Amino acid sequence: MNLDTGKHAIIRLFNVTKHYGGKPALQNVSMDILPGEFVFVSGPSGAGKSTLLKVLYLAETVSDGQILIDGMNLSRISPARLPYLRRRFGMVFQDFKLIPTRTVFDNVALALEVAGKKPGFIRKKVMHVLRITGMEKKAHVLPPTLSGGEQQRVAVARAVAGDPEIILADEPTGSLDQESARRVLEILLAYHKKGVTILVASHHLRQLEAMVTGRSIVLEKGRLASATRLDPYTV
Amino acid sequence: MTRYIKKALADIRSNRFLNLITMVTIALSILAVSLFFLFFENLGRVLDGGDQTGRAMVYLAPEFSEAMRPGVESAVQDMAGVVRVTFVSKDQALARLKNEMAGSTQFLDTLKENPLPHALEIQIQTRDGFEQMAAAVEQIESLEMVESVEYGEKWLARFLHLFHLFRMTGYMLGGLFLLIAFFITASTVRLVFYTRQSEVEIMRLVGATDRFIKMPFYITGVIQGGVGGILGLLILYVAYLLMGSGVSRIMGDLFDVNVRFLSFTAMGGMLGASTFLGWFGCYLSLRQLLK
């Protein structure tokens, strides 16, 4: 952890440890992530990648250590403030986490509805992000009728709809074919270029690393094993 | 709020079966409770419309003379609960006895002296129950010139106790039905919640507040309660239309009172209770589920 970069970091982890029933999932992980950075978190299954993202959006609380998001200490955040913190994140999951009984439009609109946006604004914004993700024509279908790649693009559309400062993507291409994975990554890359901070946890990083400038962090048995800067790549 | 209402209606549509079960359960409970209300409202009208007084005979002492009559009559009349006082002289009493015994009055003709006492026939208010009558009788008995008072206390006490027991049973059964409806509503909310648990989890992940999650459930509960209440009252009204005329005829013959449907106040009360029931079932379930 660099103290100088830390001053400007949007995400700071200080000796973060997380245990599940005495078994460590993260051990003394410290790192700073700067605004607009693209960070890849890799490592074998069970290395703690998903846990790292979960403690960031407070799906799990840390057993020890501290996390600061834009200077806000997550251990001190009240349950009532938690939803407002989460609205600053856009989240993408391997299993998409779409509501099967709601249309594509409604799934994406949810991210704006929870923030209390007006219906007119929601309509325009949802159609805009669906256009960007190439899902505009599928706005009124139900997610189960879509392919995995399409569902993930809807999930990405929902993640970016609220103009988040940080996007956390947990194995976003894990269950997708190569072409679908490429399209999802292109969308994330487009938002990265707009200045959004992105953390992608995946154990298939070759394709990702070949597309973007960023930082690669490797976790092993819950510990930070290495951190390398990736070479610039022009898509 | 419009958004929450739309969401609640969409939720009801997507969980038609469970919502229908809840509404029917509330409807049946409201039907049962309304039936009790209908019965007690009409019974109340019978009691209001009928004679709410008890009859008692005040037997006067042998020393009583006609000259004392105005004083004794007014003393009895002034007692709390006494509605009417009629003097029955010993001669009138004997004439009545002869009249009632019809053909077997020869032995009465052999009497040298009239053995019957002067008496006061009184009507006592019984609206507030047997105790009111007993208290009035006790006061009358303490008066000078009063020998004894007879008012069929055993029969009256039994009747009044039976009536109170019946009313209490009605209230308890009504409360029980509402309680059952409440538990079923709360359980159904739980079932609906479990079917939507992943949806709620997703809502939370994208930053939904508890209020955002709960409001559609509450509105659904209010709709379920309201619709269930209306349905229950409608079923009762249809049953009333189909059977009311027959029951009315019997009631008319017996008590000179027609059966009427629930008053607007009672219907409003039932509807309010069912709506509250729907909301409260939701409230308690969600309080536990969203801890």
HADDOCK unambig.tbl for C-alpha pairs under 7 A between the chains (distance, minus, plus):
assign (segid A and resid 83 and name CA) (segid B and resid 204 and name CA) 6.93 0.50 0.50
assign (segid A and resid 83 and name CA) (segid B and resid 207 and name CA) 4.02 0.50 0.50
assign (segid A and resid 83 and name CA) (segid B and resid 208 and name CA) 5.65 0.50 0.50
assign (segid A and resid 83 and name CA) (segid B and resid 209 and name CA) 5.65 0.50 0.50
assign (segid A and resid 84 and name CA) (segid B and resid 207 and name CA) 6.12 0.50 0.50
assign (segid A and resid 86 and name CA) (segid B and resid 205 and name CA) 6.78 0.50 0.50
assign (segid A and resid 86 and name CA) (segid B and resid 206 and name CA) 6.23 0.50 0.50
assign (segid A and resid 86 and name CA) (segid B and resid 207 and name CA) 4.95 0.50 0.50
assign (segid A and resid 87 and name CA) (segid B and resid 206 and name CA) 6.20 0.50 0.50
assign (segid A and resid 87 and name CA) (segid B and resid 207 and name CA) 5.03 0.50 0.50
assign (segid A and resid 97 and name CA) (segid B and resid 202 and name CA) 6.49 0.50 0.50
assign (segid A and resid 99 and name CA) (segid B and resid 199 and name CA) 5.80 0.50 0.50
assign (segid A and resid 111 and name CA) (segid B and resid 206 and name CA) 5.63 0.50 0.50
assign (segid A and resid 114 and name CA) (segid B and resid 207 and name CA) 6.28 0.50 0.50
assign (segid A and resid 114 and name CA) (segid B and resid 208 and name CA) 4.86 0.50 0.50
assign (segid A and resid 114 and name CA) (segid B and resid 212 and name CA) 6.76 0.50 0.50
